Amino acid sequence: MRGVGLIFNIYVANQVGQEAIGIFSLVMSVYLFAITFASSGIGLACTCIVSEEIEKNDFASGLKAVRTCMFFSLILGLSSSILLFMFSPIISDVWLQGSVSKMPIYTICLGLPLISISSVIDGYFSSTGKSFKIAISDFFELSIKIISTIFLLKYTVNEGIDAICCSLILGDVISEFFSFLLNILLFYFDRKKMSKKRSYVKNMGKRILKISFPVAITSYIRSGLSSLKQFLIPMRLQISGLNYSLAISKYGLITGMAMPILMFASFFINSFSALLVPEYARLLAGKNFNRMKTVCDKIFNITFIFSFLVAAIFLFFANEVSLMVYQNLDVALYLRLLAPLVIFMYIDNVIDNMLKGMQAQFHVMCVNICDLLITISIIYFVVPVLGVNGYLVSIIVSEIFNFTVSFLLLKKKLNLHFDFWHFCVKPFLIVILAFFFCSFIPIQNENFYIYAILKICCFISFYIVLIFR
């Protein structure tokens, strides 16, 4: 699914251009903030509480938690839509500098209640170990999104940036609607299999709010700061000497084109890292701390081996990847410069989910907020002086800071012993050796795509052989 999604995003980027991708990324930052308010940590609360109740074999209380979470999410989703509708003129005229009309913002309002309820159902399936149902829903949603967006772009791609943004947002809303219907059906049939025994559950709303409220508040701050950061980037780039169109293009090139490529392979990590939340919630409920350390060691070993490989591919083969994906070398420089950050980004994702499962979601959010404050300061003060290089500095500092603080927090909570040689030094040395051996293999083919794929596959083969010998 991630592969199909990436190909689809590449198709969209090649169809609409860097400037449209940049403006759409700004609109998406508004969308993501609205989603944050609509969900407000209720999905995470559902995951944690249902996991705990299943551990106690109290299925009736688990279902009660899901229903209560759905009620809260509906209220929040509707509230988010109303507030966004009211503030759409300000967002369009001030934040987006009139680059798009209010229509894309109005379109966002339609999908927020559906997204908030779906997040609760996803949390339920995650906690019950039925993540395959989430995958079915996601696959269905992605299929509808691709079909509807391609159809809409067919008629609007030449109608200007405003029409393009409307089409992209509407395609997403349509897919969310059908995904919501499927989620409701899957949940309805699944809950019938659980215990029908009724139980009187005290303070279920209080338990939900205890988990979701601190997450919600910090999420609002984090998402608000994140949106502010996204809007500041093109503004500060303009002060550095770029005109608005070029500033938006550079922003779209890095944020909308380079970063998705760097994060593409994270689907291997995300496939199991999200499951660490209910897993660690169950282990914490059973006070099985030794098992926590064992799981952490295994996950770290897998993730470091994989992330070093991915980072090396982008570092050594940036030109090949850029030409294969976008048919130009515009992205290659940024892939090469940001490639080492892949290691920090992938590991940090795993650590955050472990901490969330250990009821440390508030600490995770605080780390993210501090990270954003530092990043915004760099963007505000450094970008006008260094231009695009200042933006790159902000990304590098952000990822390293976030990883370092999150790792120290996990280490403290688990009293973890980190095997630096096994997790970091060994993969690093093997990456160098694999590239050295690969450089001696004569690979020739008139077709560039076949040549590039064979070259990268050769490197991967050497790496796998050496790392697991």
N, C-alpha and C positions, 0 to 999 in steps of 0.2 A: 504493500500500500504506500509506504514512504517513497519507494522507487517510482511508482506511478504518479504520486503527488509531485515529486521533483520534476519529472518529465513535463507534467502539466504546467507547473510554475515556469519552467524554461520556455514552454510554448507561449504562455501569456507574456513573459518578459520580451521575447522576440517579436511578438505581435504588437505590443503597445509602446515599447521603448523605455529608456532609462528614466526620463522625466515623469512619465505617467506612473511607472513603478514607484518612484520616489514619493509622489503625491499620494498614491494609493497606500503606501506604507504609513504615511501620516494619518490618513483616514482610519487605517487599521489600528493605530495606537489609541484613537478615540473608541473604536469598537472594543478593543481589549479592556480598556478602563471600564466601559459599560458592562462588559461580561463579568469583570471582577466584582462590581457592585451587585450584579444580578445573582451571582453565586455565593459571594460573601463567606466562603469557607464551609458552606452547608454540606457540600459533597464530601469533603474531608471528614467532617463530623459524622456523617452517615457511615463512612468506611470504618472509622475507629470504633464507634459505638456498636455497630452490627458485628464487627469482628470480636469484640469483647463478649457480646451476648451469645454468639455462636460457640465461643470457647466455653461458656457456662451451660451450653445446650438449652438456652432459653430463647427459642426461635420466635415465640410470640412477642417478646420484648423487642427483638430485632426488627420485626415487621412494624411494630408500633413506632420505632425510631424512624423507619423509612417513611411512613405516612406523615409523621410530624415534620420531617425534613422537607418533604414535598410541599406541605402547606407553607412553610417558611419561604421556600424557594419561589413559589408562585407569587407571594406578596412582594418579595424582593425583585423578581423579574419584571413585574408590572410597574413597580416604583421606578426601576431603572429606565424603563421605556418612557415613562411620563417625564422624568427629569431631563432625559436626553432630548426629547421633543421640545421641551421648554427652552433649553439652552442651545438648540441647534443654530439659531441666527448668530450668536456670539462665536460659536465654534467655527462656523463657515467664514464669517467676515473677519474675525480677529486672529484666531489661531491658524486657520488655513489661508489667511491673507486673500480671500476671495478666489482662490485657485479652483475651487469647486463650489457648487450651489448647496443649498440645504437638503436637496433631494437624497444624496447618499446617506446623510445623517438620519433622515426620516426612515429610510429603508432599514437601517440598523435596528431601529426601535421594534420592528415587527418580530425579530427573532429572539429577543432577549428572554422573555418568559419561557420559551421552548428550551433554550440552552440551559437555563437555571434548573429546570426540572430534570432534564436529561443528565445533568451533572450528578444529581442525587441518585438516579438509577444506575449510573456508571459506578458510583461509590458502593452501592449495594452489591452489584455483580462482582466488583473487586474484592469485597470483604467475604463473599461466599465462595471464592475460588472459581468463579465462572467468567473469567476474563475473555473466553472465546466469544461470549455473547456481546461484549464490548467491541471485539474485533469485527463481528458480523455487522453490528450497527455502524461502525466506522467505515467499513468497506462499502456498505450501502450508501452512506452519506457522501463518501468521496465520489462514488459513481454518479450519483445524481448531480453533485456539484460540477463535475467535469462536463457532463452532458448539457446541463442548463447554461453553464458559463460560455461554453463554445457556441451554443445556439445564440445567446444574447450578444456575444462579441461579434458574431457574424454581421449583425445589423448596426452595431454602434462603434466598431473599431475606428471608423473614419469620421465619427461625429464629435470628436474632441475628448479631452481628459475627463470632463464632468460625466459624459455619457458612459465612458469606459469604467469609471469608478462605480457608477450606479449598477452597471451590468455585473461587475465582479462581486459587489455586495449582495445584490439580488440573487445571484447564483448561489451564494453561501446561505442566504436565508431560506431559499427553496429547499436546499439540501438539509438544513437543520429541521425544517418542518417534517419532511419524510422520515428523517432519522428519529425525531421525537415520537412519531406514530409507531415506528417499529419498536422503540424502547419501551413504550407503554404496553404493547402487546407481549413482548418478551417478559417483562416484569409481571404482568397479569398471570401468564401461564406458569411462571416460575414460583410465584408465591403460593400457588395452590398446592405445591408439593411440600411446602413447609408445614410445621405443626399448626393445626387449627385451634389449639387450646388457647382460651382467652386468659389473660393475666392482667392484673391491675398494676400498672407501671407508674410509680411516683416520679415526679420531677423530670420527665423525659425532655420537656422543653428546656429546663434548666441545664441538663447535661449537654444538650446540643449547643446551647448558647455558651457554655463554659469552654467548649472547644472552638466553636466557630467565631465567637465575638472577638477574642484577641487576634485570631487569624484575619477576620474581616477588617478590623481597624487598621492593622499593619498592611493588609492587602490594599486597602484604599490608598494609604500613604504611598506604598510602593508603586502601585499602578499609576497614581497621580504623578509621582515623581518621574516614572518611566515615560509617561506621555509628555511631560514637560521637557524631559531630555530629548525626546524625538523631535519636538517642535523647535528646540533651541539649536539643534545641529545645523539645519539649513540657514537659520538666522545668523548664527555666529560665523558660518562659512561665508555669508555675504559680507560681513564686516571685514573678513580677511582679504577681500578683494574680488570675490566671485560674484557674478550676477545671479539673480534668483533662479533662473533656468539651469545654469551650470551647477549651482549649489545643490539644487534638487536632484540633478542628474548624478552627481558624485555621491550624494546620500543614497539614492536608489541603487547605484552600482555596488556600494559596499553592503548596505543593509538588506536590500531586496534581491541581490544577485550573488554576491560572494558569501555572505553569512549562511544562506540556505544550503549552499553546496558544502560548506564546512560542517554544518549540522546534519547533513543528510544521513551519514552512517550511524548517527546516534540512535536510529531505530533499533539496532541490535541491542543497545543498552536499555533503551526505553521499554523494550518488550518485557524485561524482567525487573527493571528498577522501580516501576510503578507498583509492582506486586510486593515490594519490600515494605510498603506502608502497612498493609494488613498483616504481613508476616511478622514484622517487629512489634506490632500492636499485640498480637497473640503471644509472642515470646515474652513481652513485658508483663502481660496479664498473668502468665505462668511463672514469672520471675526466673526465666531460663537464660541467665546472663552469659553462661559459657557458650550456649548455642548461638547467641548473638555475635560473639567474637568469632566463632567458627564460620558463620555465614558471611560476616564482614571480610574475613581473610580470603575466602573463596571468591567473593564478588570483586574484591580489589584485584586479585590476581588476574581474573578474566578481563576486567575493564582496563587495567593498565596495559596488558598485552595487546588488546585490541586498539586502544586509543593511540599507542605509539605507532602502530602500523598505519592507521588512518592519517595521523599527522605527517608521517614520512611520505605517504603517497602525495599529499598536497604540497609538501615541501620540495620533493624531488621531481614531481611530474606536473607542476602547476600549469605549464604551457600546454601540455597535452590535454589536461582536464578542461582548461579554458576553451581551447579550440574545439574539442569534442562537444562541449555543452552549448557554448554561445557562438561558435564559429568566428571568434575573434580573441585577441589577447588582452582585452581591456581588464578582465577580472584576474588574470594570472598573477600580477604583482601583489594584489591584496590577498590572494590565496596563499602565496608564498610567505608573506609577512605575518599573516595571522595563523598559519598552520600549527605552530607549537601550542597555541591556545586550545586546540582540540583536546589535548590531554587534560587540561584544567577543566574545560567545560563538561566533558563526559564524566569525569570522576566526581565533579561537584554535583551533577544531577543525581548520581547514586547516593552520595552522602546526604543530600537534602531529603531524599525519600526515607532513608534510615532514620534520620532525626525526626521526621514527621511521625513515623511509626512509634517513636519513643516519646511521644507527646511533647516534643521540643519544637513544634511548628512556630511558636511565637519567637523563639530564638532565631530560627531560620529567616523569618520575616524581618527581624531586627537587623540581621546581617545584610540582607538584601537592601534595606533602607539606607544603612550606612554606605553600602556600595554605591547606591544611586546618588547620594549626596556628594560623595567624592567624585563620581563621574561627571555630575552636573557642574561641579566647581571647575573641573579640568576643561569641560566644553566651554564654559562661560569665559574663563580667563586665558586658556591656552590656545583654543581653536582660532580666535581672531589673530593670533600671532603666527601660529604654525600652519594654519589652514587645514587641509585634509590630513596632514601628518599629526596634527593635534587630535583629530577625531580618532585616528588609529591608536594614539597614546591612551586615550580615554578607554577604548575597548580593552587594551592590554592590561592596564591598571585594574580595571573593573573585574576581569575574569580571574586574575591572580589574587586579588584581595578577597574576592568571594570564596574562592577555593581554600585559601590559607586559613581564614577564620572559621569556616565550616568544618574543615578537617581538624583543627585544634579543638573545636567544640565536641566533635565525635570522639576524638582521642580521649578527652577528659571524661566523657560520659561512660565510655566502655573500658577505660583504662587500657587502651589498645596499644599493642606493640607493633610498630610499623617496620616491616622488613624492607628498608630502602634499597638494598642491593638487589633483592629478588624482584621487587615491584618496579623499580625505576632504572637502575644502572644496567641490569641484564638486558631488558628490552632495548634500551638506547644503544648499547654496543652491538646487539644483533641487527638492529636497523642499519647501522653503518656497514656491518659486514655484508648484509644482504644486498645493499646497493652496490658495494664494491664488487661482489661476485656477479651481480646482474650486468654491470658495465662491460664484462668480458664476453657476454653472450651475444653473438652476432644475430641481430633481428632485422630482417629486411622485408618490406612489403610495399607495393606501390599504393595500396589503399591506406591512407593515414589512420583511419579509425581502427583497422585491424592491427596496424603497426603499434599504435598507442596502447591498445588493449593487451596485446601480447607482451609488450614491454612491462606494463604494470602487473600483469599476471605472473610474469617471470620473477619480478621483485617479491610479490606476495608469496610465491612458492618457496623461494629461498628463505624468507622470513619464517614461514611456518615450519619448515624443516629444521632450521637452526633453533627456534624457540622451544620446540617440543622433542628435540633429539635426546 
